[in-house]
Amino acid sequence: MHIERLVEMLNDIAANQAADPDNAVAAIAQHLKRFWDPRMRAQISAHLAAGGEGLCDAAKEAVKRL
């Protein structure tokens, strides 16, 4: 999958969790673990390791927890 699409999807997930900022990062990470294919998780982790361009802060923190 194109990294731009993964970034967009992850930022959308983060936006949906913004109403509960105390639990947002954990909820985002849990979503990634439950619903994203391992290849997608690996791709977004590599993207973060390369700087994480386009990812919001909550998304970056969630990917670090993978």
C-alpha distances in whole Angstrom, upper triangle without the diagonal:
4,6,9,7,7,11,12,11,13,16,16,17,19,21,22,23,25,28,29,29,30,28,25,23,24,23,19,19,20,18,15,17,18,15,12,11,12,9,7,11,11,9,10,14,13,12,16,18,17,18,16,16,16,16,19,22,22,18,19,21,19,17,20,21,19
4,5,5,7,9,10,11,13,15,16,17,19,20,22,23,25,28,29,28,30,28,25,23,25,24,20,20,22,19,17,19,20,17,14,14,15,12,10,13,13,9,10,14,13,11,14,16,15,16,14,14,13,14,18,20,21,17,18,21,20,17,20,22,20
4,5,5,6,9,10,10,12,14,15,16,18,20,21,22,26,26,25,27,25,22,20,22,21,18,18,20,18,15,18,19,17,14,14,14,12,9,11,11,7,7,11,10,8,11,13,12,13,10,10,10,11,14,17,17,14,14,17,16,14,17,19,17
4,5,5,6,9,10,11,12,14,15,16,19,20,21,24,26,25,27,25,22,20,23,22,18,19,21,19,16,19,21,18,15,16,17,15,12,14,14,11,10,13,13,10,12,15,14,14,11,9,8,10,13,16,17,14,15,18,17,15,18,21,19
4,5,5,6,9,10,11,12,14,15,17,19,20,23,24,24,26,24,21,20,22,20,16,17,19,16,14,18,18,15,13,14,16,14,11,13,14,11,10,14,15,12,14,17,16,16,13,12,11,11,14,17,17,14,15,19,17,15,19,20,19
4,5,5,6,8,10,11,12,14,15,17,18,22,22,22,24,22,18,17,18,17,13,14,16,13,11,14,15,13,10,11,13,11,8,9,11,8,7,11,12,10,12,15,15,15,11,12,10,10,12,15,15,11,12,15,14,12,15,17,15
4,5,5,6,9,10,10,12,14,15,16,20,21,20,22,20,17,15,18,17,13,14,16,14,12,16,17,15,13,15,15,14,11,11,13,10,8,11,12,9,10,13,13,12,9,8,7,6,9,12,12,9,10,13,12,11,14,16,15
4,6,5,6,9,10,10,12,14,15,19,20,19,22,21,17,16,19,17,14,15,17,15,14,17,18,16,14,16,18,16,13,14,16,13,11,14,16,13,14,17,17,16,12,11,8,8,10,13,13,10,13,16,15,14,17,19,18
4,6,5,6,9,10,11,13,14,17,19,18,21,19,15,15,17,14,11,13,15,11,10,14,15,12,11,13,15,15,11,12,15,13,11,14,16,14,14,18,18,17,14,14,11,10,11,14,13,10,13,15,13,13,17,17,16
4,5,5,6,9,10,11,13,16,16,16,18,16,12,11,13,12,8,10,12,10,8,12,13,12,10,13,14,14,11,10,13,12,9,12,14,12,12,16,16,15,11,12,10,8,9,11,10,6,9,11,10,9,13,14,13
4,5,5,6,9,10,10,14,15,14,17,16,12,12,14,13,10,12,14,12,12,16,17,15,14,17,18,18,14,14,17,15,12,14,16,14,13,17,17,15,12,12,8,6,6,9,8,6,9,12,11,11,15,16,16
4,5,5,6,9,10,13,14,15,17,16,12,13,15,13,10,13,15,12,12,16,16,14,14,17,19,19,15,16,19,17,14,17,19,17,17,20,21,19,15,15,12,10,10,12,11,9,13,15,13,14,17,18,18
4,5,5,7,9,12,12,13,15,13,9,10,12,9,7,10,11,8,9,13,13,11,12,15,17,18,14,14,17,17,14,16,19,17,16,20,21,20,16,17,14,11,11,12,10,8,12,13,11,12,15,15,15
4,5,5,6,10,10,10,12,11,7,8,10,9,6,10,12,10,11,14,15,14,14,18,19,20,16,15,18,17,14,16,19,17,15,19,20,18,14,15,13,10,8,9,6,6,10,10,9,11,14,14,15
4,5,5,8,10,10,13,13,9,11,13,11,10,13,15,13,14,18,18,17,17,21,22,23,19,18,21,20,17,19,22,19,18,22,23,20,17,17,14,11,9,11,9,9,13,14,13,15,18,18,19
4,6,7,9,10,13,12,9,11,13,10,9,13,13,11,14,17,16,15,16,20,22,23,19,19,22,22,19,20,23,21,20,24,25,23,20,20,17,14,12,14,11,11,15,15,14,16,19,18,19
4,6,6,7,10,8,5,8,10,7,7,11,12,11,13,15,16,15,17,20,22,23,20,19,22,22,19,20,23,21,20,23,25,23,19,20,18,14,12,12,9,10,14,13,12,15,17,16,17
4,5,5,9,9,6,9,12,10,10,14,15,14,16,19,19,19,20,23,25,26,22,21,24,24,20,21,24,22,20,24,25,22,19,20,17,14,11,11,9,11,14,13,13,16,18,18,19
4,6,9,9,8,12,13,12,12,16,16,16,18,21,21,21,22,26,27,29,25,24,27,27,24,25,28,26,24,27,29,26,23,24,21,18,15,15,12,14,18,17,16,19,21,20,22
4,6,6,6,9,11,9,11,14,14,15,17,19,19,20,22,25,26,28,25,23,26,27,23,24,27,26,23,26,28,26,23,24,22,19,16,15,12,14,17,15,14,18,19,18,20
4,5,5,8,10,10,11,13,15,15,17,19,20,21,22,25,26,27,24,22,25,25,22,22,25,24,21,24,26,23,21,22,20,16,13,12,9,12,14,12,12,16,17,16,19
4,6,8,9,10,12,13,14,16,18,19,20,22,23,26,26,28,26,23,26,26,23,23,26,25,22,25,27,25,22,24,22,19,16,14,11,14,15,13,13,16,17,15,18
4,6,6,6,9,10,11,12,14,16,16,18,19,23,23,25,23,20,23,24,21,21,24,23,21,23,26,24,21,23,22,18,16,14,10,12,14,12,11,14,15,13,16
4,6,5,6,9,10,10,12,14,15,16,17,21,21,23,20,18,21,21,18,18,22,20,18,21,23,21,18,20,18,14,12,11,7,9,12,10,9,12,14,12,14
4,5,5,6,9,10,11,12,14,15,16,19,19,21,18,15,18,19,15,15,18,18,15,18,20,18,16,18,17,13,11,9,6,7,9,6,5,9,10,9,11
4,5,5,6,9,10,11,12,14,15,18,18,20,18,15,18,19,16,16,20,19,17,19,22,21,18,21,20,16,15,13,9,10,12,9,7,10,11,8,10
4,5,5,6,9,10,10,12,13,17,17,20,17,15,18,19,17,17,21,20,18,21,24,22,19,21,20,16,15,14,10,10,13,11,8,11,13,11,12
4,5,5,6,9,10,11,11,14,15,17,14,12,15,16,13,14,17,17,15,18,20,19,16,18,16,13,12,12,8,7,10,9,6,8,11,10,10
4,5,5,6,9,10,10,13,13,15,13,10,13,15,12,12,15,16,14,16,19,18,16,18,17,14,14,13,10,8,10,8,5,6,9,6,7
4,5,5,6,8,10,13,13,16,14,12,15,17,15,15,18,19,17,20,22,22,19,22,21,17,17,16,13,12,14,12,8,10,12,9,9
4,5,5,6,7,11,12,15,12,11,15,16,14,15,18,18,17,20,22,22,19,21,19,16,16,16,13,11,14,13,10,11,14,12,11
4,6,6,5,8,9,11,9,7,11,12,10,11,14,15,14,17,19,19,16,18,17,14,15,15,13,10,12,12,8,8,11,10,8
4,6,6,8,8,11,10,8,11,13,12,12,16,17,16,18,21,21,19,21,21,18,18,18,15,13,14,14,10,10,12,10,7
4,6,8,10,13,12,11,14,16,15,16,19,20,19,22,24,24,21,24,23,20,20,21,18,15,17,17,13,13,16,13,11
4,7,9,12,10,10,13,14,14,15,18,19,19,21,23,24,20,22,21,19,20,20,18,15,17,18,14,14,17,15,13
4,6,8,6,6,10,11,10,12,15,15,16,18,20,21,18,20,19,16,18,19,17,14,16,16,13,12,15,14,11
4,5,5,6,9,10,11,12,14,15,17,19,20,22,19,21,21,19,21,22,20,17,18,19,16,14,17,16,12
4,5,5,6,9,10,10,12,14,15,16,18,20,18,21,21,19,21,22,20,17,17,18,15,12,15,14,10
4,5,5,6,9,10,11,12,14,15,17,19,17,19,19,18,21,22,21,17,17,19,16,13,16,16,12
4,5,5,6,9,10,11,12,14,15,17,14,16,16,15,17,19,18,14,15,16,14,11,14,15,12
4,5,5,6,9,10,11,12,14,15,13,16,16,14,16,17,16,12,12,13,11,8,11,11,8
4,6,5,6,9,10,10,12,14,13,16,17,15,18,18,18,14,14,15,13,10,11,12,9
4,5,5,6,9,10,11,13,11,13,14,13,16,18,17,14,13,15,14,10,13,14,12
4,5,5,6,9,10,11,8,11,11,10,13,14,14,10,9,12,11,7,10,12,10
4,5,5,6,9,10,8,12,13,11,14,14,14,11,9,11,10,6,8,10,8
4,5,5,6,9,8,11,14,13,16,16,17,14,11,14,13,10,11,13,11
4,5,5,7,5,8,10,9,13,14,15,12,10,13,13,10,11,14,13
4,5,5,4,7,10,8,11,11,12,10,7,10,10,7,8,12,11
4,5,7,10,13,12,14,14,15,13,10,12,13,10,9,13,12
4,6,8,12,12,15,15,17,15,12,14,16,13,13,16,16
4,6,9,9,12,12,14,13,10,13,14,12,12,16,16
4,6,6,9,10,12,9,7,11,12,10,11,14,14
4,6,9,11,13,11,10,13,15,13,14,18,18
4,7,10,12,10,10,13,14,13,15,18,18
4,7,8,6,6,10,10,10,12,15,15
4,6,5,6,9,10,11,13,15,16
4,5,5,6,9,10,11,13,15
4,5,5,6,9,10,11,13
4,5,5,6,9,10,11
4,5,5,6,9,10
4,6,5,7,9
4,5,5,7
4,5,5
4,6
4
